[in-house]
């Protein structure tokens, strides 16, 4: 699945970009240690956000699955509750600390660490919500059974993406957000082009096979999956490249 390959590539690119900028020496020849210190603060904020979002999505997914015969795990339920009860308050505390930091030092909004945090969270939320949207659309088109976890992850991480997209638009300058827009554009374009290629392959196999009825039954699922990739990738590429990046 293409989403599985996007995550390591995304973080590798971000790591290279951040590492280059963090260890560029300033006019006095000293490394930018302030950004390194802030990077740990934002890494903690990102970790707590991920834990809280996982707990919220897990509990909401169980509500969506209510009334269905599913194999429930008490361990998973306990984990989701713990993530929410422990992660959410800590995230709010660190978030309040970060908000105070940005208010006391407005220049921090243009630091490498802050913009790296915004980009990593936004792109992580984008990939997670795209993957979940793929599962939700498979169910909507009748190819998979309903899974509340997919829908809840799409809603939770989609909201996280919207919030951080707005933060990037409000606080980041063009040169600071350029890498984020380019990576997002590549993610959308990769999913879109994969969907188009799979759809063309599926249609070509259908056209070249003599037993049309049998092939139609076999190719319905691959064709639908290809269309879903197009539906998921096109809005992302449009938003990141045609509306902003270009």
C-alpha positions as CSV (number, residue, x, y, z in Angstrom):
1,X,0.0,0.0,0.0
2,X,1.4,3.4,-1.0
3,X,0.7,5.0,2.3
4,X,3.1,2.7,4.0
5,X,6.0,3.9,1.8
6,X,5.1,7.6,2.2
7,X,5.8,7.8,6.0
8,X,9.5,6.9,6.1
9,X,10.2,9.0,3.0
10,X,8.4,11.9,4.5
11,X,10.4,11.8,7.8
12,X,13.7,11.2,6.0
13,X,13.2,14.4,4.0
14,X,12.1,16.4,7.0
15,X,15.0,15.1,9.1
16,X,17.5,16.1,6.4
17,X,16.0,19.6,6.0
18,X,15.8,20.2,9.8
19,X,19.3,18.9,10.5
20,X,20.8,21.1,7.9
21,X,19.1,24.2,9.3
22,X,19.7,23.4,12.9
23,X,23.4,23.0,12.7
24,X,24.1,25.9,10.4
25,X,26.3,28.3,12.3
26,X,25.2,31.8,13.1
27,X,27.3,35.0,12.4
28,X,29.4,34.3,15.5
29,X,30.2,30.7,14.4
30,X,28.1,29.0,17.1
31,X,25.5,26.4,16.4
32,X,21.8,27.4,16.8
33,X,21.5,25.8,20.3
34,X,18.3,27.8,21.0
35,X,16.5,26.0,18.2
36,X,17.8,22.6,19.4
37,X,16.5,23.3,22.9
38,X,13.1,24.3,21.5
39,X,13.1,21.3,19.3
40,X,12.8,19.0,22.3
41,X,9.9,21.1,23.6
42,X,8.1,20.7,20.3
43,X,9.0,17.0,20.1
44,X,7.3,16.5,23.4
45,X,4.3,18.5,22.2
46,X,4.1,16.3,19.1
47,X,4.4,13.1,21.1
48,X,1.6,14.1,23.5
49,X,-0.6,15.2,20.7
50,X,-0.2,11.8,19.0
51,X,-1.0,9.9,22.2
52,X,-4.0,12.1,22.9
53,X,-5.3,11.7,19.3
54,X,-4.8,8.0,19.5
55,X,-6.9,7.7,22.7
56,X,-9.7,10.0,21.4
57,X,-9.9,8.2,18.0
58,X,-9.9,4.8,19.7
59,X,-12.8,5.7,22.1
60,X,-14.8,7.4,19.3
61,X,-14.3,4.4,17.1
62,X,-15.8,2.2,19.7
63,X,-18.9,4.4,19.8
64,X,-19.2,4.1,16.0
65,X,-18.9,0.3,16.3
66,X,-21.6,0.1,19.0
67,X,-24.2,-2.5,18.2
68,X,-21.9,-4.5,15.9
69,X,-20.6,-8.0,16.7
70,X,-16.8,-7.3,17.0
71,X,-14.0,-8.8,18.9
72,X,-13.3,-6.3,21.7
73,X,-10.1,-6.1,23.6
74,X,-10.1,-4.9,27.1
75,X,-6.4,-4.1,26.7
76,X,-7.1,-1.8,23.8
77,X,-9.9,-0.1,25.7
78,X,-7.6,0.4,28.7
79,X,-4.9,1.8,26.5
80,X,-7.3,4.3,24.8
81,X,-8.6,5.5,28.2
82,X,-5.1,5.8,29.6
83,X,-3.9,7.7,26.5
84,X,-6.8,10.2,26.9
85,X,-6.6,10.7,30.6
86,X,-2.8,11.0,30.8
87,X,-1.9,12.4,27.4
88,X,-4.6,15.1,27.0
89,X,-3.9,17.0,30.3
90,X,-0.1,16.9,29.6
91,X,-0.7,18.1,26.1
92,X,-2.7,21.0,27.3
93,X,0.0,21.9,29.8
94,X,2.8,21.8,27.2
95,X,0.6,23.6,24.7
96,X,0.0,26.4,27.2
97,X,3.7,26.6,27.8
98,X,4.3,26.8,24.1
99,X,1.6,29.4,23.6
100,X,3.3,31.5,26.3
101,X,6.7,31.1,24.7
102,X,5.3,32.3,21.4
103,X,3.6,35.3,23.0
104,X,6.8,36.3,24.9
105,X,9.0,36.0,21.9
106,X,7.2,36.7,18.6
107,X,10.4,35.8,16.7
108,X,10.0,32.2,17.8
109,X,7.1,31.9,15.3
110,X,9.8,32.1,12.5
111,X,12.3,29.7,14.2
112,X,13.3,26.4,12.5
113,X,12.1,24.3,15.4
114,X,8.5,25.8,15.5
115,X,8.1,25.5,11.7
116,X,9.5,22.0,11.7
117,X,7.0,21.1,14.4
118,X,4.1,22.5,12.3
119,X,5.2,20.8,9.2
120,X,5.7,17.4,10.8
121,X,2.4,17.5,12.6
122,X,0.5,18.7,9.6
123,X,2.1,16.1,7.2
124,X,1.6,13.3,9.8
125,X,-2.1,14.3,10.1
126,X,-2.4,14.4,6.4
127,X,-1.0,10.9,5.8
128,X,-3.0,9.4,8.6
129,X,-6.3,11.1,7.5
130,X,-5.6,10.1,3.8
131,X,-5.1,6.4,4.8
132,X,-8.2,6.5,7.0
133,X,-10.2,8.2,4.2
134,X,-9.2,5.3,1.9
135,X,-10.6,2.8,4.3
136,X,-13.8,4.8,4.8
137,X,-14.4,5.1,1.0
138,X,-13.8,1.3,0.6
139,X,-16.7,0.8,3.1
140,X,-18.9,3.5,1.5
141,X,-18.5,1.8,-1.9
142,X,-19.3,-1.6,-0.5
143,X,-15.9,-3.2,-0.7
144,X,-15.2,-3.5,3.0
145,X,-17.2,-3.9,6.2
146,X,-17.7,-0.8,8.4
147,X,-14.8,0.0,10.8
148,X,-15.5,2.7,13.3
149,X,-11.7,3.1,14.0
150,X,-11.1,4.2,10.4
151,X,-13.9,6.9,10.5
152,X,-12.8,8.2,13.9
153,X,-9.1,8.4,12.8
154,X,-10.2,10.3,9.7
155,X,-12.2,12.8,11.8
156,X,-9.7,13.3,14.5
157,X,-6.6,13.6,12.4
158,X,-8.4,15.6,9.7
159,X,-9.3,18.1,12.4
160,X,-5.6,18.2,13.6
161,X,-4.6,18.8,10.0
162,X,-7.0,21.7,9.6
163,X,-5.9,23.4,12.8
164,X,-2.2,23.1,12.0
165,X,-2.8,24.2,8.4
166,X,-4.4,27.3,9.7
167,X,-1.4,27.9,12.0
168,X,1.0,27.6,9.1
169,X,-1.0,30.0,7.1
170,X,-1.1,32.5,10.0
171,X,2.4,32.3,11.4
172,X,4.8,31.0,8.7
173,X,6.4,33.1,6.0
174,X,6.7,31.8,2.4
175,X,10.3,30.6,2.7
176,X,9.5,28.9,6.0
177,X,6.6,26.9,4.6
178,X,7.9,26.1,1.2
179,X,9.3,22.7,2.1
180,X,6.0,21.7,3.7
181,X,4.0,22.7,0.7
182,X,6.3,20.8,-1.7
183,X,6.3,17.6,0.4
184,X,2.5,17.8,0.7
185,X,2.2,18.3,-3.1
186,X,4.4,15.2,-3.7
187,X,2.3,13.1,-1.3
188,X,-0.9,14.1,-3.1
189,X,0.7,13.7,-6.6
190,X,2.1,10.2,-5.6
191,X,-1.2,8.9,-4.5
192,X,-3.0,10.5,-7.5
193,X,-0.6,9.1,-10.1
194,X,-0.7,5.6,-8.4
195,X,-4.5,5.6,-8.7
196,X,-4.4,6.7,-12.3
197,X,-1.8,4.1,-13.2
198,X,-3.8,1.3,-11.4
199,X,-7.0,2.4,-13.1
200,X,-5.4,2.4,-16.6
201,X,-3.9,-1.1,-15.9
202,X,-7.3,-2.4,-14.7
203,X,-9.2,-1.1,-17.7
204,X,-6.5,-2.3,-20.1
205,X,-6.7,-5.8,-18.6
206,X,-10.4,-5.8,-19.0
207,X,-10.2,-4.7,-22.6
208,X,-7.6,-7.3,-23.6
209,X,-9.3,-10.3,-21.9
210,X,-11.8,-12.4,-23.9
211,X,-13.9,-13.6,-20.9
212,X,-15.3,-10.1,-20.1
213,X,-17.8,-11.3,-17.5
214,X,-15.2,-13.1,-15.4
215,X,-12.7,-10.3,-15.7
216,X,-15.3,-7.7,-14.8
217,X,-16.0,-9.6,-11.5
218,X,-12.3,-9.8,-10.8
219,X,-11.4,-6.3,-11.8
220,X,-14.2,-4.5,-10.0
221,X,-12.3,-4.4,-6.7
222,X,-9.0,-3.2,-8.2
223,X,-10.8,-0.5,-10.3
224,X,-12.6,0.8,-7.3
225,X,-9.5,0.9,-5.2
226,X,-7.7,2.8,-8.0
227,X,-10.6,5.3,-8.1
228,X,-10.4,5.8,-4.4
229,X,-6.7,6.6,-4.6
230,X,-7.6,9.2,-7.2
231,X,-10.4,10.6,-5.0
232,X,-8.0,10.8,-2.0
233,X,-4.9,12.1,-3.8
234,X,-6.5,14.7,-6.1
235,X,-7.8,17.2,-3.4
236,X,-4.5,17.0,-1.5
237,X,-2.5,17.8,-4.7
238,X,-4.9,20.5,-5.6
239,X,-4.7,22.1,-2.1
240,X,-1.0,21.9,-1.7
241,X,0.2,22.6,-5.2
242,X,-2.4,24.3,-7.4
243,X,-3.8,26.6,-4.6
244,X,-0.7,27.3,-2.6
245,X,2.6,25.8,-3.8
246,X,2.4,26.8,-7.4
